[in-house]
Amino acid sequence: MKFALIRPATGEQALSGLAERLRSSEAHVTFRVGDQKIQTPCPDADYADAFRLLLAELDRLDLRGDVRVVGHRVVHGGERFSRPARIDAEVLEQIRACIPLAPLHNPANLAGIEAAQEAFPDAAHIAVFDTAFHQTMPEVAYRYAVPDAWYREHGVRRYGFHGTSHAFVAGEAARMLGRPLTDLNLVTAHLGNGCSVAAVRGGQSVDTSMGLTPLEGLVMGTRSGDVDPNLHDYLARQAGLTLAQVTDALNRESGLLGLSGLGSDLRELEAADAAGHAGARLALDVFAYRLAQKIAGMAVALPGLDALVFTGGIGENSADMRARTLRHLALLGLTCDEDRNARTVRGEAGAIHQEGARPVLVVNTDEERMIAQQAADLLGGQA
């Protein structure tokens, strides 16, 4: 769970932080206030516990009363939302209606909204949708080759996710390259526990790897990414598994966790790989290979490729994973400068390609700032 208290006009963060490894003995919340970093252990804490710790920290700093607007990241907005929306009963109902499309995410988003509305009853609450940025995809990119009635009657199509991050880093990449965003053709790779790539032409999404739900596409922390659509039927017949059991396993027990047999945290897998663990090496190699495949596939949606952008917890911090991936992409003229790549971690953004080659950039995403700015813009600067 990420959070930040931001003054949109300046981007200044009065407080920010991250709750991670929740529901484990190593759960903790890290608060950042100015240059000060405070880590609070909270073994076995869940999201609600982490939110209570955030409120306690706001109270300790006497900042809770400063909150005028709460921007909420909502994973799935379907075709209904192509931009942020002020949360009211109708918007809540629309978010609830999208639960079948994001059963792991939208219920948690709704729970967060309800908790925040109780904690900040006088604030404006704004939903910013992960899917909204990808509503510019052309029909050739978002339609599945399935019966037309499934799309017309049930909304079966590709939606895409991580839109706030893809939009932000595309803008930052344009700034770093010193070129107008409207002139650029980019592939952006958001890599964290959830992962996706996007083709961004002139600042607009024209294709992305995630689909109807956040399960499609790349190998992720615990999500499988692409599998044969007949997998459910096969496992029902061969292993006696129910539809729900297979779906749950593809979401919670697959990806890096399933391949390695160790865990979903890339940092742990890289350490295990260095120690000779075969499962960890396989997981990392499959992750990189599938990522390179999708990056190459996204280039098809563009008239040319001006730069590849890495972002997200893995994209910003794993020099090893970036190097593994780029080794597969020489055909696109994408290279990796070993020294540049090694230096570009822990908040250091910049170019990691070899001199004279096609740009490969590491850009630090700032979804919180993007959400804050979009929320303020929706309110006409009243924030």
C-alpha positions, 0 to 999 in steps of 0.5 A: 500500500503506497501513500503520500500527502502532496501539495499538488501545486508544487508536488511537495510531499509532506509525508509519503510511504509504503506498507509492504510484505503485509500479512507476513511476519516481516510486514512493516510500514516505512514513513518518509518525512522530509529527509527522515525515514522511519520504519515501523514493524507490524508483523502479520498486519493487513491493509486495514492495520497499515491504514490505521498506522498511516492515520496515527502518523498523520495525527502525530504530525498534526497533518490529518486536518490538512487533507482536503482531497483524497485521490484513490487508485482504482484498478478497473473502471471498465469502459465507463471511465476514461478520466478521473471521477468524483466519488458519489453513490453512482461512481461507487456502484460502477466500481462495484459493477467492475468487481467481476473484471478485477475480483482481487483489486476492486473490492480492496479499492472499495474497502480503501475508499470506505475507510478513507471516507470515514477518516476524512469525511469533509474531504473530496474523494476522487477515483483515478482509474488504472484502465482510463489511460488505455481507453485510447487503444484502437479496436484492433488492439482491444478486441478479442477474437471471440463471439461478438455478443460477449463484447456487446453484452458482457464487456469482454475486451482488453482494458489494460492497467497501470495506466497512471504509471504508464502516463506519468513515465511517458511524460518524464521520458519526453522531458529526459529526452528533451522532445515533445511527448506528442512526437514520441513513440515509446514502449513503457515497462511497469514492473513490480509485483504486477507487471505490464508493458504499453505502447505509447504513441504521441502520449496516448496508449495504443496497446498494452499487455494486460487485458480483460483482467490484470492476469493477462500478459507478463509473468508477475510476482504471483500471477501467471500472465499468459497461459493456454485458455484451455488450461481450466478445462484441462486441470478440471479433467486431469486434477479435479480442480474447480474453476475457482481453484484454478483461477485462484492459483493463477492469481496467487500461486503462480508467476515468480512464486510458482516457478521458483517454489521460493517466493515472489520477491525478486530481491530474494530470488536474485539472491537465491539465484546467486547462491545456485538455486535452480528454481530461482534462476528459472523464474528470473529467466522466464520473467526476462524472456517473456518480458522481452517478447512483450516489449518486442510485440508492443513495437508492432503498434508503433510507427517506430521506436524512440525509447524503451522505458523501465519503471516500477519497483523492479524496473527501477531497482533491478539492474540484473533484470534489466540486463537479462531482458535487454540481452533478448532485444538486440534485434530492436537495437536495444543495448545495455551499458553495464556501468550505467545500468549498475549505477541506475538504482535506488532512486537514480533515474537515467539512461542505461543504453550504450553510447549512440544506441537507441535510448533505454531509460530508467524513470522513477514512477510517481503515481501518487503525484499523478493521482494528486494532480489529476484529482486537483485538475478535476476540481478545477484547482480548488485543491 
